[in-house]
């Protein structure tokens, strides 16, 4: 359970990092809100490979984190 929670957190952080990178902040003042923009961006990400790329980066980060934890445990046990 904790493992999947960690994976979810890492993927969410990855999506946030990708979505915030280099774009200026803006407020949506449309009558219907910006929900359609978000849906279209999600749809585009699924079809142009950005979502798979972000998910792969998240999986790679989780694997690197686990390797680091194992090294830390091994180092602590050797003391």
PDB file of N, CA, C and O in Angstrom, chain B, residues numbered from 101:
ATOM      1  N   UNK B 101       0.831  -1.192   0.000  1.00  0.00           N
ATOM      2  CA  UNK B 101       0.000   0.000   0.000  1.00  0.00           C
ATOM      3  C   UNK B 101       0.872   1.250   0.000  1.00  0.00           C
ATOM      4  O   UNK B 101       0.636   2.177  -0.776  1.00  0.00           O
ATOM      5  N   UNK B 102       1.878   1.276   0.870  1.00  0.00           N
ATOM      6  CA  UNK B 102       2.758   2.435   0.929  1.00  0.00           C
ATOM      7  C   UNK B 102       3.516   2.604  -0.382  1.00  0.00           C
ATOM      8  O   UNK B 102       3.779   3.722  -0.825  1.00  0.00           O
ATOM      9  N   UNK B 103       3.859   1.482  -0.988  1.00  0.00           N
ATOM     10  CA  UNK B 103       4.606   1.522  -2.247  1.00  0.00           C
ATOM     11  C   UNK B 103       3.807   2.226  -3.334  1.00  0.00           C
ATOM     12  O   UNK B 103       4.342   3.076  -4.046  1.00  0.00           O
ATOM     13  N   UNK B 104       2.537   1.879  -3.465  1.00  0.00           N
ATOM     14  CA  UNK B 104       1.696   2.495  -4.496  1.00  0.00           C
ATOM     15  C   UNK B 104       1.429   3.970  -4.179  1.00  0.00           C
ATOM     16  O   UNK B 104       1.311   4.802  -5.078  1.00  0.00           O
ATOM     17  N   UNK B 105       1.337   4.269  -2.890  1.00  0.00           N
ATOM     18  CA  UNK B 105       1.147   5.657  -2.500  1.00  0.00           C
ATOM     19  C   UNK B 105       2.373   6.483  -2.899  1.00  0.00           C
ATOM     20  O   UNK B 105       2.244   7.602  -3.395  1.00  0.00           O
ATOM     21  N   UNK B 106       3.546   5.923  -2.679  1.00  0.00           N
ATOM     22  CA  UNK B 106       4.786   6.605  -3.050  1.00  0.00           C
ATOM     23  C   UNK B 106       4.868   6.792  -4.563  1.00  0.00           C
ATOM     24  O   UNK B 106       5.256   7.858  -5.041  1.00  0.00           O
ATOM     25  N   UNK B 107       4.508   5.767  -5.304  1.00  0.00           N
ATOM     26  CA  UNK B 107       4.516   5.865  -6.762  1.00  0.00           C
ATOM     27  C   UNK B 107       3.553   6.962  -7.215  1.00  0.00           C
ATOM     28  O   UNK B 107       3.886   7.762  -8.088  1.00  0.00           O
ATOM     29  N   UNK B 108       2.374   6.998  -6.628  1.00  0.00           N
ATOM     30  CA  UNK B 108       1.393   8.020  -6.975  1.00  0.00           C
ATOM     31  C   UNK B 108       1.881   9.421  -6.676  1.00  0.00           C
ATOM     32  O   UNK B 108       1.675  10.341  -7.467  1.00  0.00           O
ATOM     33  N   UNK B 109       2.533   9.584  -5.526  1.00  0.00           N
ATOM     34  CA  UNK B 109       3.065  10.888  -5.147  1.00  0.00           C
ATOM     35  C   UNK B 109       4.151  11.324  -6.114  1.00  0.00           C
ATOM     36  O   UNK B 109       4.177  12.477  -6.544  1.00  0.00           O
ATOM     37  N   UNK B 110       5.048  10.410  -6.458  1.00  0.00           N
ATOM     38  CA  UNK B 110       6.138  10.746  -7.372  1.00  0.00           C
ATOM     39  C   UNK B 110       5.592  11.116  -8.747  1.00  0.00           C
ATOM     40  O   UNK B 110       6.062  12.073  -9.362  1.00  0.00           O
ATOM     41  N   UNK B 111       4.606  10.368  -9.234  1.00  0.00           N
ATOM     42  CA  UNK B 111       4.018  10.674 -10.540  1.00  0.00           C
ATOM     43  C   UNK B 111       3.314  12.023 -10.501  1.00  0.00           C
ATOM     44  O   UNK B 111       3.422  12.811 -11.441  1.00  0.00           O
ATOM     45  N   UNK B 112       2.589  12.292  -9.409  1.00  0.00           N
ATOM     46  CA  UNK B 112       1.904  13.589  -9.288  1.00  0.00           C
ATOM     47  C   UNK B 112       2.901  14.733  -9.270  1.00  0.00           C
ATOM     48  O   UNK B 112       2.679  15.760  -9.912  1.00  0.00           O
ATOM     49  N   UNK B 113       3.995  14.568  -8.544  1.00  0.00           N
ATOM     50  CA  UNK B 113       5.027  15.605  -8.505  1.00  0.00           C
ATOM     51  C   UNK B 113       5.639  15.790  -9.887  1.00  0.00           C
ATOM     52  O   UNK B 113       5.932  16.912 -10.300  1.00  0.00           O
ATOM     53  N   UNK B 114       5.831  14.684 -10.600  1.00  0.00           N
ATOM     54  CA  UNK B 114       6.367  14.774 -11.955  1.00  0.00           C
ATOM     55  C   UNK B 114       5.440  15.552 -12.875  1.00  0.00           C
ATOM     56  O   UNK B 114       5.891  16.386 -13.660  1.00  0.00           O
ATOM     57  N   UNK B 115       4.131  15.276 -12.778  1.00  0.00           N
ATOM     58  CA  UNK B 115       3.170  16.026 -13.594  1.00  0.00           C
ATOM     59  C   UNK B 115       3.180  17.500 -13.235  1.00  0.00           C
ATOM     60  O   UNK B 115       3.122  18.361 -14.112  1.00  0.00           O
ATOM     61  N   UNK B 116       3.255  17.788 -11.937  1.00  0.00           N
ATOM     62  CA  UNK B 116       3.304  19.192 -11.523  1.00  0.00           C
ATOM     63  C   UNK B 116       4.557  19.881 -12.052  1.00  0.00           C
ATOM     64  O   UNK B 116       4.503  21.014 -12.529  1.00  0.00           O
ATOM     65  N   UNK B 117       5.674  19.185 -11.959  1.00  0.00           N
ATOM     66  CA  UNK B 117       6.930  19.779 -12.432  1.00  0.00           C
ATOM     67  C   UNK B 117       6.871  20.048 -13.928  1.00  0.00           C
ATOM     68  O   UNK B 117       7.352  21.082 -14.392  1.00  0.00           O
ATOM     69  N   UNK B 118       6.286  19.128 -14.686  1.00  0.00           N
ATOM     70  CA  UNK B 118       6.176  19.327 -16.125  1.00  0.00           C
ATOM     71  C   UNK B 118       5.190  20.430 -16.473  1.00  0.00           C
ATOM     72  O   UNK B 118       5.409  21.190 -17.416  1.00  0.00           O
ATOM     73  N   UNK B 119       4.115  20.517 -15.718  1.00  0.00           N
ATOM     74  CA  UNK B 119       3.098  21.504 -16.057  1.00  0.00           C
ATOM     75  C   UNK B 119       3.481  22.915 -15.613  1.00  0.00           C
ATOM     76  O   UNK B 119       2.986  23.890 -16.178  1.00  0.00           O
ATOM     77  N   UNK B 120       4.348  23.039 -14.617  1.00  0.00           N
ATOM     78  CA  UNK B 120       4.719  24.366 -14.122  1.00  0.00           C
ATOM     79  C   UNK B 120       5.959  24.924 -14.798  1.00  0.00           C
ATOM     80  O   UNK B 120       6.221  26.124 -14.710  1.00  0.00           O
ATOM     81  N   UNK B 121       6.715  24.086 -15.461  1.00  0.00           N
ATOM     82  CA  UNK B 121       7.994  24.504 -15.992  1.00  0.00           C
ATOM     83  C   UNK B 121       7.927  25.591 -17.043  1.00  0.00           C
ATOM     84  O   UNK B 121       7.461  25.349 -18.157  1.00  0.00           O
ATOM     85  N   UNK B 122       8.381  26.771 -16.711  1.00  0.00           N
ATOM     86  CA  UNK B 122       8.561  27.841 -17.667  1.00  0.00           C
ATOM     87  C   UNK B 122       7.313  28.562 -18.124  1.00  0.00           C
ATOM     88  O   UNK B 122       7.419  29.491 -18.925  1.00  0.00           O
ATOM     89  N   UNK B 123       6.157  28.191 -17.666  1.00  0.00           N
ATOM     90  CA  UNK B 123       4.943  28.862 -18.090  1.00  0.00           C
ATOM     91  C   UNK B 123       4.584  29.946 -17.076  1.00  0.00           C
ATOM     92  O   UNK B 123       4.684  29.725 -15.869  1.00  0.00           O
ATOM     93  N   UNK B 124       4.172  31.100 -17.557  1.00  0.00           N
ATOM     94  CA  UNK B 124       3.738  32.131 -16.614  1.00  0.00           C
ATOM     95  C   UNK B 124       2.402  31.759 -15.988  1.00  0.00           C
ATOM     96  O   UNK B 124       1.581  31.084 -16.609  1.00  0.00           O
ATOM     97  N   UNK B 125       2.194  32.197 -14.775  1.00  0.00           N
ATOM     98  CA  UNK B 125       0.932  31.926 -14.097  1.00  0.00           C
ATOM     99  C   UNK B 125      -0.170  32.777 -14.729  1.00  0.00           C
ATOM    100  O   UNK B 125       0.082  33.897 -15.174  1.00  0.00           O
ATOM    101  N   UNK B 126      -1.373  32.249 -14.767  1.00  0.00           N
ATOM    102  CA  UNK B 126      -2.484  33.021 -15.304  1.00  0.00           C
ATOM    103  C   UNK B 126      -3.757  32.639 -14.565  1.00  0.00           C
ATOM    104  O   UNK B 126      -3.865  31.548 -14.005  1.00  0.00           O
ATOM    105  N   UNK B 127      -4.690  33.531 -14.572  1.00  0.00           N
ATOM    106  CA  UNK B 127      -5.992  33.273 -13.980  1.00  0.00           C
ATOM    107  C   UNK B 127      -6.997  33.071 -15.104  1.00  0.00           C
ATOM    108  O   UNK B 127      -6.956  33.771 -16.116  1.00  0.00           O
ATOM    109  N   UNK B 128      -7.881  32.132 -14.929  1.00  0.00           N
ATOM    110  CA  UNK B 128      -8.890  31.866 -15.943  1.00  0.00           C
ATOM    111  C   UNK B 128     -10.128  32.695 -15.635  1.00  0.00           C
ATOM    112  O   UNK B 128     -10.702  32.589 -14.551  1.00  0.00           O
ATOM    113  N   UNK B 129     -10.531  33.511 -16.582  1.00  0.00           N
ATOM    114  CA  UNK B 129     -11.716  34.333 -16.362  1.00  0.00           C
ATOM    115  C   UNK B 129     -12.802  34.036 -17.391  1.00  0.00           C
ATOM    116  O   UNK B 129     -13.612  34.903 -17.718  1.00  0.00           O
ATOM    117  N   UNK B 130     -12.813  32.836 -17.885  1.00  0.00           N
ATOM    118  CA  UNK B 130     -13.832  32.435 -18.853  1.00  0.00           C
ATOM    119  C   UNK B 130     -15.122  32.082 -18.118  1.00  0.00           C
ATOM    120  O   UNK B 130     -15.111  31.745 -16.934  1.00  0.00           O
ATOM    121  N   UNK B 131     -16.208  32.165 -18.834  1.00  0.00           N
ATOM    122  CA  UNK B 131     -17.511  31.868 -18.234  1.00  0.00           C
ATOM    123  C   UNK B 131     -17.580  30.414 -17.771  1.00  0.00           C
ATOM    124  O   UNK B 131     -18.056  30.135 -16.671  1.00  0.00           O
ATOM    125  N   UNK B 132     -17.107  29.494 -18.602  1.00  0.00           N
ATOM    126  CA  UNK B 132     -17.182  28.069 -18.272  1.00  0.00           C
ATOM    127  C   UNK B 132     -15.952  27.591 -17.525  1.00  0.00           C
ATOM    128  O   UNK B 132     -15.856  26.405 -17.206  1.00  0.00           O
ATOM    129  N   UNK B 133     -15.017  28.465 -17.241  1.00  0.00           N
ATOM    130  CA  UNK B 133     -13.805  28.057 -16.555  1.00  0.00           C
ATOM    131  C   UNK B 133     -12.801  27.463 -17.522  1.00  0.00           C
ATOM    132  O   UNK B 133     -12.990  27.527 -18.736  1.00  0.00           O
ATOM    133  N   UNK B 134     -11.757  26.897 -17.000  1.00  0.00           N
ATOM    134  CA  UNK B 134     -10.678  26.372 -17.829  1.00  0.00           C
ATOM    135  C   UNK B 134     -10.658  24.847 -17.864  1.00  0.00           C
ATOM    136  O   UNK B 134      -9.628  24.243 -18.164  1.00  0.00           O
ATOM    137  N   UNK B 135     -11.773  24.237 -17.563  1.00  0.00           N
ATOM    138  CA  UNK B 135     -11.835  22.779 -17.525  1.00  0.00           C
ATOM    139  C   UNK B 135     -11.542  22.189 -18.896  1.00  0.00           C
ATOM    140  O   UNK B 135     -10.809  21.206 -18.998  1.00  0.00           O
ATOM    141  N   UNK B 136     -12.103  22.772 -19.953  1.00  0.00           N
ATOM    142  CA  UNK B 136     -11.869  22.238 -21.300  1.00  0.00           C
ATOM    143  C   UNK B 136     -10.395  22.335 -21.687  1.00  0.00           C
ATOM    144  O   UNK B 136      -9.864  21.433 -22.336  1.00  0.00           O
ATOM    145  N   UNK B 137      -9.729  23.425 -21.293  1.00  0.00           N
ATOM    146  CA  UNK B 137      -8.297  23.534 -21.580  1.00  0.00           C
ATOM    147  C   UNK B 137      -7.534  22.392 -20.929  1.00  0.00           C
ATOM    148  O   UNK B 137      -6.653  21.785 -21.537  1.00  0.00           O
ATOM    149  N   UNK B 138      -7.887  22.113 -19.689  1.00  0.00           N
ATOM    150  CA  UNK B 138      -7.219  21.033 -18.959  1.00  0.00           C
ATOM    151  C   UNK B 138      -7.499  19.681 -19.619  1.00  0.00           C
ATOM    152  O   UNK B 138      -6.589  18.869 -19.785  1.00  0.00           O
ATOM    153  N   UNK B 139      -8.737  19.446 -19.987  1.00  0.00           N
ATOM    154  CA  UNK B 139      -9.088  18.183 -20.645  1.00  0.00           C
ATOM    155  C   UNK B 139      -8.364  18.032 -21.981  1.00  0.00           C
ATOM    156  O   UNK B 139      -7.877  16.950 -22.310  1.00  0.00           O
ATOM    157  N   UNK B 140      -8.294  19.122 -22.751  1.00  0.00           N
ATOM    158  CA  UNK B 140      -7.600  19.060 -24.035  1.00  0.00           C
ATOM    159  C   UNK B 140      -6.111  18.823 -23.846  1.00  0.00           C
ATOM    160  O   UNK B 140      -5.493  18.097 -24.626  1.00  0.00           O
ATOM    161  N   UNK B 141      -5.527  19.432 -22.812  1.00  0.00           N
ATOM    162  CA  UNK B 141      -4.109  19.209 -22.554  1.00  0.00           C
ATOM    163  C   UNK B 141      -3.862  17.753 -22.145  1.00  0.00           C
ATOM    164  O   UNK B 141      -2.907  17.127 -22.606  1.00  0.00           O
ATOM    165  N   UNK B 142      -4.731  17.220 -21.277  1.00  0.00           N
ATOM    166  CA  UNK B 142      -4.607  15.817 -20.882  1.00  0.00           C
ATOM    167  C   UNK B 142      -4.723  14.894 -22.095  1.00  0.00           C
ATOM    168  O   UNK B 142      -3.946  13.951 -22.242  1.00  0.00           O
ATOM    169  N   UNK B 143      -5.696  15.172 -22.958  1.00  0.00           N
ATOM    170  CA  UNK B 143      -5.889  14.371 -24.163  1.00  0.00           C
ATOM    171  C   UNK B 143      -4.643  14.448 -25.049  1.00  0.00           C
ATOM    172  O   UNK B 143      -4.173  13.433 -25.562  1.00  0.00           O
ATOM    173  N   UNK B 144      -4.119  15.652 -25.220  1.00  0.00           N
ATOM    174  CA  UNK B 144      -2.909  15.827 -26.027  1.00  0.00           C
ATOM    175  C   UNK B 144      -1.722  15.081 -25.442  1.00  0.00           C
ATOM    176  O   UNK B 144      -0.948  14.463 -26.173  1.00  0.00           O
ATOM    177  N   UNK B 145      -1.581  15.139 -24.124  1.00  0.00           N
ATOM    178  CA  UNK B 145      -0.465  14.446 -23.470  1.00  0.00           C
ATOM    179  C   UNK B 145      -0.551  12.936 -23.691  1.00  0.00           C
ATOM    180  O   UNK B 145       0.468  12.267 -23.865  1.00  0.00           O
ATOM    181  N   UNK B 146      -1.767  12.412 -23.681  1.00  0.00           N
ATOM    182  CA  UNK B 146      -1.933  10.970 -23.882  1.00  0.00           C
ATOM    183  C   UNK B 146      -1.579  10.561 -25.302  1.00  0.00           C
ATOM    184  O   UNK B 146      -1.110   9.444 -25.523  1.00  0.00           O
ATOM    185  N   UNK B 147      -1.793  11.442 -26.264  1.00  0.00           N
ATOM    186  CA  UNK B 147      -1.607  11.071 -27.658  1.00  0.00           C
ATOM    187  C   UNK B 147      -0.272  11.475 -28.257  1.00  0.00           C
ATOM    188  O   UNK B 147       0.116  10.934 -29.293  1.00  0.00           O
ATOM    189  N   UNK B 148       0.440  12.404 -27.645  1.00  0.00           N
ATOM    190  CA  UNK B 148       1.724  12.795 -28.227  1.00  0.00           C
ATOM    191  C   UNK B 148       2.925  12.253 -27.451  1.00  0.00           C
ATOM    192  O   UNK B 148       4.070  12.571 -27.774  1.00  0.00           O
ATOM    193  N   UNK B 149       2.664  11.434 -26.429  1.00  0.00           N
ATOM    194  CA  UNK B 149       3.755  10.762 -25.729  1.00  0.00           C
ATOM    195  C   UNK B 149       4.264  11.464 -24.485  1.00  0.00           C
ATOM    196  O   UNK B 149       5.103  10.909 -23.776  1.00  0.00           O
ATOM    197  N   UNK B 150       3.782  12.676 -24.192  1.00  0.00           N
ATOM    198  CA  UNK B 150       4.272  13.377 -23.005  1.00  0.00           C
ATOM    199  C   UNK B 150       3.875  12.665 -21.723  1.00  0.00           C
ATOM    200  O   UNK B 150       4.641  12.666 -20.759  1.00  0.00           O
ATOM    201  N   UNK B 151       2.689  12.055 -21.690  1.00  0.00           N
ATOM    202  CA  UNK B 151       2.248  11.381 -20.470  1.00  0.00           C
ATOM    203  C   UNK B 151       3.116  10.155 -20.205  1.00  0.00           C
ATOM    204  O   UNK B 151       3.541   9.934 -19.071  1.00  0.00           O
ATOM    205  N   UNK B 152       3.382   9.364 -21.230  1.00  0.00           N
ATOM    206  CA  UNK B 152       4.237   8.179 -21.058  1.00  0.00           C
ATOM    207  C   UNK B 152       5.641   8.592 -20.616  1.00  0.00           C
ATOM    208  O   UNK B 152       6.251   7.940 -19.769  1.00  0.00           O
ATOM    209  N   UNK B 153       6.140   9.672 -21.196  1.00  0.00           N
ATOM    210  CA  UNK B 153       7.461  10.171 -20.828  1.00  0.00           C
ATOM    211  C   UNK B 153       7.480  10.595 -19.356  1.00  0.00           C
ATOM    212  O   UNK B 153       8.436  10.296 -18.640  1.00  0.00           O
ATOM    213  N   UNK B 154       6.443  11.283 -18.904  1.00  0.00           N
ATOM    214  CA  UNK B 154       6.361  11.716 -17.504  1.00  0.00           C
ATOM    215  C   UNK B 154       6.238  10.515 -16.570  1.00  0.00           C
ATOM    216  O   UNK B 154       6.845  10.493 -15.499  1.00  0.00           O
ATOM    217  N   UNK B 155       5.455   9.521 -16.974  1.00  0.00           N
ATOM    218  CA  UNK B 155       5.293   8.330 -16.133  1.00  0.00           C
ATOM    219  C   UNK B 155       6.588   7.534 -16.063  1.00  0.00           C
ATOM    220  O   UNK B 155       6.923   6.990 -15.011  1.00  0.00           O
ATOM    221  N   UNK B 156       7.318   7.460 -17.168  1.00  0.00           N
ATOM    222  CA  UNK B 156       8.609   6.773 -17.160  1.00  0.00           C
ATOM    223  C   UNK B 156       9.586   7.499 -16.243  1.00  0.00           C
ATOM    224  O   UNK B 156      10.328   6.863 -15.494  1.00  0.00           O
ATOM    225  N   UNK B 157       9.587   8.829 -16.300  1.00  0.00           N
ATOM    226  CA  UNK B 157      10.462   9.608 -15.419  1.00  0.00           C
ATOM    227  C   UNK B 157      10.098   9.361 -13.965  1.00  0.00           C
ATOM    228  O   UNK B 157      10.982   9.253 -13.116  1.00  0.00           O
ATOM    229  N   UNK B 158       8.809   9.271 -13.669  1.00  0.00           N
ATOM    230  CA  UNK B 158       8.369   8.972 -12.303  1.00  0.00           C
ATOM    231  C   UNK B 158       8.822   7.594 -11.851  1.00  0.00           C
ATOM    232  O   UNK B 158       9.294   7.427 -10.727  1.00  0.00           O
ATOM    233  N   UNK B 159       8.677   6.602 -12.734  1.00  0.00           N
ATOM    234  CA  UNK B 159       9.136   5.240 -12.383  1.00  0.00           C
ATOM    235  C   UNK B 159      10.641   5.217 -12.165  1.00  0.00           C
ATOM    236  O   UNK B 159      11.125   4.573 -11.234  1.00  0.00           O
ATOM    237  N   UNK B 160      11.386   5.917 -13.020  1.00  0.00           N
ATOM    238  CA  UNK B 160      12.842   5.977 -12.860  1.00  0.00           C
ATOM    239  C   UNK B 160      13.221   6.629 -11.528  1.00  0.00           C
ATOM    240  O   UNK B 160      14.157   6.189 -10.860  1.00  0.00           O
ATOM    241  N   UNK B 161      12.487   7.680 -11.147  1.00  0.00           N
ATOM    242  CA  UNK B 161      12.759   8.343  -9.870  1.00  0.00           C
ATOM    243  C   UNK B 161      12.486   7.414  -8.697  1.00  0.00           C
ATOM    244  O   UNK B 161      13.243   7.397  -7.727  1.00  0.00           O
ATOM    245  N   UNK B 162      11.410   6.643  -8.781  1.00  0.00           N
ATOM    246  CA  UNK B 162      11.089   5.703  -7.706  1.00  0.00           C
ATOM    247  C   UNK B 162      12.177   4.642  -7.602  1.00  0.00           C
ATOM    248  O   UNK B 162      12.603   4.303  -6.498  1.00  0.00           O
ATOM    249  N   UNK B 163      12.631   4.114  -8.734  1.00  0.00           N
ATOM    250  CA  UNK B 163      13.686   3.098  -8.718  1.00  0.00           C
ATOM    251  C   UNK B 163      14.981   3.664  -8.140  1.00  0.00           C
ATOM    252  O   UNK B 163      15.660   2.994  -7.363  1.00  0.00           O
ATOM    253  N   UNK B 164      15.322   4.890  -8.515  1.00  0.00           N
ATOM    254  CA  UNK B 164      16.531   5.515  -7.978  1.00  0.00           C
ATOM    255  C   UNK B 164      16.397   5.728  -6.477  1.00  0.00           C
ATOM    256  O   UNK B 164      17.357   5.531  -5.731  1.00  0.00           O
ATOM    257  N   UNK B 165      15.219   6.128  -6.036  1.00  0.00           N
ATOM    258  CA  UNK B 165      14.985   6.316  -4.601  1.00  0.00           C
ATOM    259  C   UNK B 165      15.138   4.997  -3.850  1.00  0.00           C
ATOM    260  O   UNK B 165      15.728   4.961  -2.770  1.00  0.00           O
ATOM    261  N   UNK B 166      14.617   3.931  -4.410  1.00  0.00           N
ATOM    262  CA  UNK B 166      14.736   2.614  -3.748  1.00  0.00           C
ATOM    263  C   UNK B 166      16.192   2.156  -3.692  1.00  0.00           C
ATOM    264  O   UNK B 166      16.634   1.609  -2.682  1.00  0.00           O
ATOM    265  N   UNK B 167      16.936   2.378  -4.775  1.00  0.00           N
ATOM    266  CA  UNK B 167      18.356   2.016  -4.750  1.00  0.00           C
ATOM    267  C   UNK B 167      19.093   2.812  -3.684  1.00  0.00           C
ATOM    268  O   UNK B 167      19.937   2.264  -2.974  1.00  0.00           O
ATOM    269  N   UNK B 168      18.784   4.097  -3.566  1.00  0.00           N
ATOM    270  CA  UNK B 168      19.397   4.927  -2.537  1.00  0.00           C
ATOM    271  C   UNK B 168      19.059   4.409  -1.149  1.00  0.00           C
ATOM    272  O   UNK B 168      19.933   4.343  -0.284  1.00  0.00           O
ATOM    273  N   UNK B 169      17.805   4.044  -0.926  1.00  0.00           N
ATOM    274  CA  UNK B 169      17.410   3.503   0.372  1.00  0.00           C
ATOM    275  C   UNK B 169      18.177   2.224   0.691  1.00  0.00           C
ATOM    276  O   UNK B 169      18.632   2.035   1.820  1.00  0.00           O
ATOM    277  N   UNK B 170      18.321   1.347  -0.297  1.00  0.00           N
ATOM    278  CA  UNK B 170      19.056   0.100  -0.075  1.00  0.00           C
ATOM    279  C   UNK B 170      20.507   0.383   0.289  1.00  0.00           C
ATOM    280  O   UNK B 170      21.058  -0.254   1.186  1.00  0.00           O
ATOM    281  N   UNK B 171      21.131   1.337  -0.404  1.00  0.00           N
ATOM    282  CA  UNK B 171      22.519   1.692  -0.084  1.00  0.00           C
ATOM    283  C   UNK B 171      22.624   2.280   1.311  1.00  0.00           C
ATOM    284  O   UNK B 171      23.582   2.007   2.033  1.00  0.00           O
ATOM    285  N   UNK B 172      21.641   3.089   1.695  1.00  0.00           N
ATOM    286  CA  UNK B 172      21.659   3.682   3.034  1.00  0.00           C
ATOM    287  C   UNK B 172      21.489   2.597   4.098  1.00  0.00           C
ATOM    288  O   UNK B 172      22.153   2.631   5.134  1.00  0.00           O
ATOM    289  N   UNK B 173      20.599   1.635   3.841  1.00  0.00           N
ATOM    290  CA  UNK B 173      20.413   0.534   4.787  1.00  0.00           C
ATOM    291  C   UNK B 173      21.683  -0.291   4.903  1.00  0.00           C
ATOM    292  O   UNK B 173      22.079  -0.670   6.005  1.00  0.00           O
ATOM    293  N   UNK B 174      22.324  -0.571   3.779  1.00  0.00           N
ATOM    294  CA  UNK B 174      23.557  -1.359   3.792  1.00  0.00           C
ATOM    295  C   UNK B 174      24.659  -0.607   4.542  1.00  0.00           C
ATOM    296  O   UNK B 174      25.413  -1.203   5.311  1.00  0.00           O
ATOM    297  N   UNK B 175      24.745   0.703   4.313  1.00  0.00           N
ATOM    298  CA  UNK B 175      25.756   1.518   4.992  1.00  0.00           C
ATOM    299  C   UNK B 175      25.491   1.558   6.499  1.00  0.00           C
ATOM    300  O   UNK B 175      26.421   1.448   7.298  1.00  0.00           O
ATOM    301  N   UNK B 176      24.223   1.715   6.885  1.00  0.00           N
ATOM    302  CA  UNK B 176      23.872   1.749   8.308  1.00  0.00           C
ATOM    303  C   UNK B 176      24.147   0.410   8.979  1.00  0.00           C
ATOM    304  O   UNK B 176      24.582   0.362  10.130  1.00  0.00           O
ATOM    305  N   UNK B 177      23.890  -0.676   8.257  1.00  0.00           N
ATOM    306  CA  UNK B 177      24.117  -2.006   8.825  1.00  0.00           C
ATOM    307  C   UNK B 177      25.599  -2.304   8.969  1.00  0.00           C
ATOM    308  O   UNK B 177      25.983  -3.090   9.835  1.00  0.00           O
ATOM    309  N   UNK B 178      26.443  -1.696   8.141  1.00  0.00           N
ATOM    310  CA  UNK B 178      27.874  -1.982   8.208  1.00  0.00           C
ATOM    311  C   UNK B 178      28.563  -1.218   9.342  1.00  0.00           C
ATOM    312  O   UNK B 178      29.709  -1.524   9.674  1.00  0.00           O
ATOM    313  N   UNK B 179      27.905  -0.254   9.927  1.00  0.00           N
ATOM    314  CA  UNK B 179      28.497   0.524  11.021  1.00  0.00           C
ATOM    315  C   UNK B 179      28.492  -0.210  12.311  1.00  0.00           C
ATOM    316  O   UNK B 179      28.957   0.315  13.322  1.00  0.00           O
TER     317      UNK B 179
END
